[in-house]
Amino acid sequence: QAFWYDARQFPNCLKIHRFCQVCTCVVRMSAEVDGLVTHQSTEGSCVMHHCGFQRCAHTAVAQNKSSLKVRFLFWMLVAGLLLVALVLSRYSQRSAPSFAGWQHEELVAIKKSPCSNLGHNCNKTKCCKAAGTRCYGKQKGWAACRNECVAGPDPTDLYPSPWRCTPLGRYTPGHYMWHPPPKVQPWVRMKCSNTSVSCMETRCCQDAGLACFQKNSGWAGCKTMCSDGPDPTDADNLPWKCKQLGGRTPGTAPPPATAEWVSKLCAAKSENCVSNQCCRDPGHTCFQKNTTFAKCLHMCAKGIHLDDLDNWKNWTCKQLGGRTPGPVLTPKPQKLAPWIKDHCADLHENCALSKCCKDANMQC
């Protein structure tokens, strides 16, 4: 209830108003005549006061409106917190979507969106409908959806002008499938290079399965694959930079032949190949253990090698040079190094620290 006080008799009428609310002997006042109002004395009893109520009307009404406003804001805050708690509880009960489900939902959304099909210009849409593809820019105003792109001429393109391969947008989720398989365009036979000449200027290759790789600043050659360092199929043992200068010509290339210098200049399986970076034995490649030691292996797994007689330090397995052509002969059973008995773990033991097993048929 709102009460009215005489400001001359009760200068702090708001304080008395608050005290009167706790009293049990409050007397209602009329708006037309003088009345009685109570306040709580120091002894705790209610005391009657005769007062004129016109002088303090505005103050009491303002206090009542302010109190209602505070209560309204308080309950609005409580309601808002309850709503947030309800939303969070329902969200936490929902299971998180799997990565496969997210890919499927995104792929469905892309197919329904105005993305581009294969063979169409995606310069404006910057997205592709085909799974496993991405929009790549060729030149100003033209882009196409491709699963991969190497800057330079593309033997599967209708025109020999080089691609910039500027990525526009993201990859469309999924695996790319060739349908139909790419075909070599007619201009490849006239514009591109064969294996006997440098492809530095043409940046493309005539023969199937080959791509143009740069060896140094003055030479590039058509190869099936390329690894930095000496190439056992090259005319000399000078190292390659192996920067790909254009797209690969579709088809399968015949196996290359081993060069004559390999048997004289490259390392055998038992030798350190860190300096010459090539291998004498067919099917082997020089893999690095550290900066001072490398070995010719047909394959290399990072970590500890059980046949390493030096110590149990990890191998980086960085490839140094190309693979020597030819099939890998049946390897002999490896001889375990002496340190394995003391350093490696037994069956069912924790091998997190040693990263190796005493049994040659086991792997950590």
Secondary structure, 3 states (H helix, E strand, C coil): CCCCCCCCCCCCHHHHHHHHCCCCCCCCCCCCCCEEEEEECCCCCEEEEEECCCCCHHHHHHHHHHHHHHHHHHHHHHHHHHHHHHHHHHHHHCCCCCHHHHHHHHHHHHHHCCCECCCCCCCCCCCECCCCCEEEEEECCEEEEECCCCCECCCCCCCCCCECCEEECCCCCCCCCCCCCCCCCCHHHHHCECCCCCCCCCCCECCCCCEEEEEECCEEEEECCCCCECCCCCCCCCCECCEECCCCCCCCCCCCCCCCCHHHHCECCCCECCCCCCECCCCCEEEECCCCCEEEECCCCCECCCCCCCCCCCECCEEECCCCCCCCCCCCCCCCCCCHHHHCECCCCCCCCCCCECCCCCCC
